[in-house]
Each structure stands twice: as C-alpha cells, then as structure tokens.
Amino acid sequence: MKLKLTPTQNLCVGYLESGFELIQLEEKFYFIKGERRQKVLPKTLNALVSRGALARSEKGSYMLSDEFMAHRKRMREAGSSSIIQH
C-alpha cells in the first residue's frame, strides 16, 4: 500500500470517513450525504484503489480498505500520544 495521497485523494477519503455515500449515476460518481452532492472523477477512485486506500466490492461499490482503516487508526494513535512543546 502506498501511503502518500494527493490532496484530492485525501479529500475523498475524508468524505467516506465522514459518512458520505459514494454512488454512480450513469458514468459519473458522486459523494452523497443528505442534500449535499460532490462529484468525483473515476481516475481519482482508480488511483485510490491502486494505492490500497479503497477496495471495490463484488457488487461494484467502493469502500475504505481494512488495511487503510488500520493504518489511519495507527496514525491517529501515534499523533495523540506525542507531547508537543512550543
């Protein structure tokens, strides 16, 4: 898994982590939550799959991969335990 994500890829991960649902309408993909809709390019989704952040189910839906979720959890735990002095 490649851990380095672009800002756009990080934004997409953030949408999924905050409860947005990824749907496909015709040839276009959107993040949907309530009345909010944000378009996402298929090449961005493909890049996230190739980097290991997203997994595609047999039904064709996208979700955050278990490996990526474990990585995010480790990163959050590591960040919260460090003491910062200014």
C-alpha positions in Angstrom: 0.0 0.0 0.0 1.3 3.4 -0.9 0.7 5.7 2.0 1.3 9.1 0.2 -2.0 10.5 -1.1 -2.7 13.7 -3.1 -4.9 16.4 -1.5 -7.8 15.3 -3.8 -7.4 11.7 -2.7 -7.3 12.8 1.0 -10.5 14.8 0.4 -12.2 11.7 -1.0 -11.1 9.6 2.0 -12.4 12.3 4.3 -15.8 12.2 2.6 -16.0 8.5 3.1 -14.9 8.7 6.7 -17.5 11.4 7.5 -20.4 9.3 6.3 -20.8 10.3 2.7 -22.0 7.5 0.4 -20.4 7.0 -3.0 -22.8 6.4 -5.8 -22.7 6.1 -9.6 -25.2 7.9 -11.8 -24.7 6.9 -15.4 -20.9 7.3 -16.0 -20.3 9.8 -13.1 -19.5 9.2 -9.5 -20.8 11.4 -6.6 -20.4 11.5 -2.8 -23.9 12.0 -1.4 -25.0 12.9 2.1 -28.4 14.4 2.6 -28.8 17.2 0.1 -25.1 17.5 -0.5 -23.5 16.1 -3.6 -19.9 16.3 -4.7 -18.6 14.9 -8.0 -15.5 12.7 -8.0 -13.6 11.6 -11.1 -13.2 7.9 -11.9 -9.4 8.3 -12.2 -9.3 9.5 -8.6 -11.2 6.4 -7.5 -8.9 4.2 -9.5 -5.8 5.8 -8.0 -7.2 5.2 -4.5 -7.8 1.6 -5.4 -4.3 1.2 -6.8 -2.8 2.8 -3.7 -4.7 0.4 -1.4 -6.9 3.1 0.3 -10.1 1.9 -1.4 -11.5 -1.6 -2.0 -14.1 -2.5 -4.6 -16.8 -5.0 -3.6 -18.2 -7.7 -5.8 -21.3 -5.5 -6.3 -19.1 -2.7 -7.6 -19.3 -0.4 -4.7 -16.3 1.3 -3.2 -15.3 1.3 0.5 -12.2 2.1 2.5 -10.0 -0.9 2.7 -9.5 -2.6 6.1 -5.7 -2.2 5.7 -6.1 1.6 5.1 -8.5 1.9 8.1 -5.9 0.1 10.3 -3.2 2.5 9.0 -5.4 5.6 9.8 -6.1 4.3 13.3 -2.4 3.7 14.0 -1.6 7.2 12.7 -4.2 8.8 14.9 -3.0 6.9 18.0 0.6 7.9 17.3 -0.3 11.5 16.9 -2.3 11.7 20.1 0.4 10.2 22.3 3.2 12.7 21.4 3.8 15.7 23.6 4.4 19.0 21.7 6.2 21.8 23.4 6.4 25.3 21.9 
